[in-house]
Amino acid sequence: MAEESNVHIKLAGAEVLGLFLVSLITIVVGMYGLEATDDLSVILAVAWYVGVGLFLTTIIAFLNENVLVAAALGLFAIFLMGFCDMACAGDATSSEVYCIFVGLGVLLVGVVSFAQPVKLLPIFLIVAALAFIFLGLWFDMGEDVRIIVGILWTIVSLMALYMATAIAFLMVKGKEVLPLMIKS
């Protein structure tokens, strides 16, 4: 008779590392959208590496049976690992569809996440979904939505940074230090 065993890898929480990585890349995208920089090369240089890091955290989250985190970080990972090729391809329609499709995936994960107790997570995922969708629209609408993209990605970055810090405090202290809007 076969035995079932579950593998759990505790790496100070894959969620924390994943959120810090998300914050790292999204602040750069936000600053590009807000025209604080006009150099896309920084984003292109780090996107693939952050994507690989997020892919590793996705695997750890999956092994820890955290399906929501695995789904959300997995979508971010796959997007970032293909971002350089997408951005350099020159086909605006395909890039637009790529971004919007990822945004819809993140939105669906956000809707599903309303069923779990941390109510800040669905808010974060819905804002991230809007950021992806507006990033896609940027390819079609041009500079008209650039500021919206910059604001949304900056908000995503700050929310990811806050959630990572709040979850780290929760893991270290064993109690909620920074509010995560946990409903029991």
The 8 nearest C-alpha neighbors of each residue, nearest first, counted from 0:
[[1, 2, 3, 4, 5, 6, 7, 62],
 [2, 0, 3, 4, 5, 6, 7, 62],
 [3, 1, 4, 0, 5, 6, 7, 62],
 [4, 2, 1, 5, 0, 6, 7, 62],
 [3, 5, 2, 6, 1, 7, 62, 63],
 [4, 6, 7, 3, 62, 63, 64, 8],
 [5, 7, 62, 4, 8, 63, 64, 59],
 [8, 6, 63, 62, 9, 5, 59, 64],
 [9, 7, 10, 59, 63, 6, 62, 60],
 [8, 10, 11, 12, 7, 13, 63, 59],
 [9, 11, 12, 8, 13, 59, 16, 56],
 [12, 10, 9, 13, 15, 167, 170, 16],
 [13, 11, 10, 14, 15, 9, 16, 167],
 [12, 14, 56, 16, 15, 60, 17, 10],
 [15, 13, 17, 12, 16, 18, 68, 163],
 [14, 16, 163, 18, 17, 13, 12, 19],
 [17, 15, 19, 13, 18, 14, 20, 12],
 [18, 16, 14, 20, 15, 19, 53, 13],
 [17, 19, 21, 159, 15, 20, 163, 16],
 [18, 20, 22, 16, 21, 17, 160, 163],
 [21, 19, 23, 17, 18, 22, 49, 16],
 [22, 20, 18, 23, 19, 24, 25, 17],
 [21, 23, 156, 19, 25, 159, 20, 160],
 [24, 22, 20, 21, 25, 26, 19, 27],
 [25, 23, 27, 21, 26, 22, 28, 20],
 [24, 26, 28, 156, 22, 27, 152, 23],
 [27, 25, 29, 156, 153, 28, 24, 23],
 [26, 28, 30, 25, 29, 24, 31, 42],
 [29, 27, 25, 31, 26, 30, 32, 152],
 [30, 28, 149, 152, 153, 26, 32, 31],
 [29, 31, 33, 35, 27, 32, 28, 26],
 [30, 32, 28, 34, 36, 29, 33, 35],
 [149, 33, 31, 29, 145, 34, 30, 148],
 [32, 34, 149, 30, 146, 31, 35, 29],
 [35, 33, 31, 36, 32, 37, 30, 146],
 [34, 36, 30, 33, 31, 37, 32, 29],
 [37, 35, 34, 31, 38, 30, 33, 39],
 [38, 36, 31, 34, 39, 35, 32, 30],
 [37, 39, 40, 36, 41, 31, 42, 34],
 [38, 40, 42, 41, 37, 43, 31, 36],
 [39, 41, 43, 38, 42, 44, 45, 37],
 [42, 40, 44, 43, 39, 45, 38, 27],
 [43, 41, 44, 40, 39, 45, 46, 27],
 [42, 44, 40, 83, 41, 46, 45, 39],
 [45, 43, 41, 42, 40, 46, 47, 48],
 [44, 46, 48, 42, 47, 43, 49, 41],
 [47, 45, 79, 49, 43, 48, 42, 50],
 [46, 48, 80, 50, 49, 79, 45, 51],
 [49, 47, 51, 50, 45, 46, 52, 80],
 [48, 50, 52, 46, 51, 47, 53, 45],
 [51, 49, 76, 79, 47, 80, 53, 48],
 [50, 52, 54, 48, 53, 49, 47, 55],
 [53, 51, 49, 55, 54, 50, 48, 56],
 [54, 52, 56, 50, 76, 55, 51, 17],
 [53, 55, 51, 57, 76, 52, 56, 73],
 [54, 56, 58, 52, 57, 53, 51, 59],
 [57, 55, 53, 59, 13, 58, 54, 17],
 [58, 56, 69, 54, 60, 55, 59, 73],
 [57, 59, 61, 55, 56, 60, 62, 54],
 [58, 60, 56, 62, 61, 57, 63, 13],
 [61, 59, 63, 57, 65, 69, 58, 62],
 [62, 60, 64, 58, 63, 69, 59, 65],
 [61, 63, 59, 64, 60, 7, 6, 58],
 [62, 64, 7, 60, 61, 65, 59, 8],
 [65, 63, 61, 62, 66, 60, 7, 69],
 [66, 64, 60, 63, 61, 68, 67, 69],
 [65, 67, 69, 68, 64, 61, 70, 60],
 [68, 66, 70, 69, 65, 71, 108, 112],
 [67, 69, 71, 70, 66, 65, 72, 60],
 [68, 70, 57, 66, 60, 61, 67, 72],
 [71, 69, 73, 67, 68, 72, 66, 74],
 [70, 72, 68, 74, 73, 69, 67, 105],
 [71, 73, 75, 69, 74, 57, 70, 68],
 [74, 72, 76, 70, 71, 75, 57, 69],
 [73, 75, 71, 77, 76, 72, 78, 70],
 [74, 76, 72, 78, 73, 77, 79, 71],
 [77, 75, 50, 73, 53, 54, 79, 78],
 [76, 78, 80, 74, 79, 75, 73, 81],
 [77, 79, 75, 81, 76, 80, 82, 74],
 [80, 78, 82, 50, 46, 76, 81, 77],
 [79, 81, 47, 50, 77, 78, 82, 76],
 [80, 82, 79, 78, 84, 83, 85, 77],
 [81, 83, 79, 85, 84, 80, 78, 86],
 [84, 82, 86, 85, 43, 81, 87, 46],
 [83, 85, 87, 82, 81, 86, 88, 80],
 [86, 84, 82, 88, 83, 87, 94, 81],
 [87, 85, 83, 84, 88, 82, 89, 94],
 [86, 88, 84, 85, 89, 83, 82, 90],
 [89, 87, 85, 90, 86, 84, 91, 94],
 [88, 90, 87, 91, 86, 85, 94, 93],
 [91, 89, 88, 92, 93, 94, 85, 87],
 [92, 90, 94, 138, 93, 89, 95, 139],
 [93, 91, 95, 94, 90, 96, 138, 139],
 [92, 94, 96, 95, 91, 90, 97, 85],
 [95, 93, 97, 91, 92, 96, 85, 98],
 [94, 96, 135, 92, 98, 93, 97, 138],
 [95, 97, 99, 93, 94, 98, 100, 92],
 [98, 96, 94, 100, 95, 99, 93, 101],
 [99, 97, 135, 101, 95, 100, 96, 131],
 [98, 100, 132, 102, 96, 135, 101, 97],
 [99, 101, 103, 97, 102, 98, 96, 104],
 [102, 100, 104, 98, 103, 99, 105, 97],
 [103, 101, 128, 131, 99, 105, 132, 100],
 [102, 104, 106, 100, 101, 105, 99, 107],
 [103, 105, 101, 107, 106, 102, 100, 108],
 [104, 106, 108, 102, 128, 107, 103, 109],
 [107, 105, 103, 109, 128, 104, 108, 125],
 [108, 106, 110, 104, 109, 105, 103, 111],
 [107, 109, 105, 111, 106, 110, 112, 104],
 [110, 108, 121, 106, 124, 112, 107, 111],
 [109, 111, 107, 112, 108, 113, 106, 121],
 [112, 110, 108, 113, 109, 114, 107, 121],
 [113, 111, 109, 114, 110, 121, 115, 108],
 [112, 114, 111, 115, 110, 121, 118, 109],
 [115, 113, 112, 111, 116, 110, 118, 117],
 [116, 114, 112, 113, 117, 118, 111, 182],
 [115, 117, 182, 181, 118, 183, 114, 113],
 [118, 116, 181, 119, 180, 115, 120, 179],
 [117, 119, 180, 120, 116, 181, 121, 113],
 [118, 120, 122, 117, 179, 121, 180, 123],
 [119, 121, 123, 118, 122, 117, 124, 112],
 [122, 120, 109, 124, 123, 112, 119, 113],
 [121, 123, 125, 119, 120, 124, 126, 118],
 [122, 124, 120, 126, 121, 125, 127, 119],
 [125, 123, 109, 127, 121, 126, 122, 128],
 [124, 126, 128, 122, 127, 106, 123, 109],
 [125, 127, 129, 123, 128, 124, 130, 122],
 [128, 126, 130, 124, 125, 129, 155, 123],
 [129, 127, 102, 125, 106, 131, 105, 130],
 [128, 130, 132, 126, 127, 131, 133, 125],
 [129, 131, 127, 151, 133, 128, 132, 152],
 [132, 130, 102, 134, 128, 129, 98, 133],
 [133, 131, 99, 129, 135, 102, 134, 130],
 [134, 132, 136, 135, 130, 131, 148, 129],
 [135, 133, 131, 137, 132, 136, 148, 130],
 [134, 136, 95, 98, 132, 133, 99, 137],
 [137, 135, 133, 139, 138, 134, 140, 95],
 [136, 138, 141, 134, 140, 135, 139, 144],
 [137, 139, 136, 91, 135, 95, 141, 140],
 [140, 138, 136, 137, 141, 91, 95, 92],
 [141, 139, 137, 136, 138, 143, 142, 144],
 [142, 140, 137, 143, 139, 138, 144, 145],
 [141, 143, 145, 144, 140, 137, 146, 138],
 [144, 142, 141, 145, 140, 146, 137, 147],
 [143, 145, 147, 142, 146, 137, 148, 141],
 [144, 146, 142, 148, 32, 147, 143, 149],
 [147, 145, 149, 33, 148, 144, 32, 150],
 [148, 146, 150, 144, 149, 145, 151, 133],
 [149, 147, 145, 151, 146, 150, 32, 133],
 [32, 148, 150, 29, 33, 146, 152, 147],
 [149, 151, 147, 153, 148, 152, 146, 154],
 [150, 152, 154, 148, 130, 153, 149, 147],
 [153, 151, 29, 155, 149, 154, 25, 150],
 [152, 154, 29, 156, 150, 155, 26, 151],
 [153, 155, 151, 157, 152, 156, 158, 150],
 [156, 154, 152, 158, 153, 157, 127, 159],
 [157, 155, 22, 153, 159, 25, 26, 154],
 [156, 158, 160, 154, 159, 155, 161, 153],
 [157, 159, 161, 155, 160, 156, 162, 154],
 [160, 158, 18, 162, 156, 22, 161, 157],
 [159, 161, 157, 163, 158, 162, 22, 19],
 [160, 162, 158, 164, 159, 163, 165, 157],
 [163, 161, 165, 159, 164, 160, 166, 158],
 [164, 162, 15, 160, 166, 18, 161, 165],
 [163, 165, 167, 161, 162, 166, 168, 160],
 [164, 166, 162, 177, 168, 167, 163, 161],
 [165, 167, 169, 163, 168, 164, 162, 170],
 [168, 166, 164, 170, 169, 165, 163, 171],
 [169, 167, 171, 165, 166, 170, 172, 164],
 [168, 170, 166, 175, 174, 173, 167, 172],
 [171, 169, 167, 173, 168, 172, 166, 174],
 [170, 172, 168, 169, 173, 167, 174, 166],
 [173, 171, 174, 169, 168, 170, 175, 176],
 [174, 172, 169, 170, 171, 175, 168, 176],
 [175, 173, 169, 172, 176, 170, 168, 171],
 [174, 176, 169, 177, 178, 173, 168, 165],
 [177, 175, 174, 168, 169, 178, 165, 172],
 [176, 178, 165, 175, 179, 168, 169, 164],
 [179, 177, 180, 175, 176, 165, 181, 119],
 [178, 180, 181, 119, 117, 177, 165, 118],
 [179, 181, 118, 178, 117, 119, 182, 116],
 [182, 180, 117, 116, 179, 118, 183, 178],
 [183, 181, 116, 180, 117, 118, 115, 179],
 [182, 116, 181, 117, 115, 180, 118, 114]]
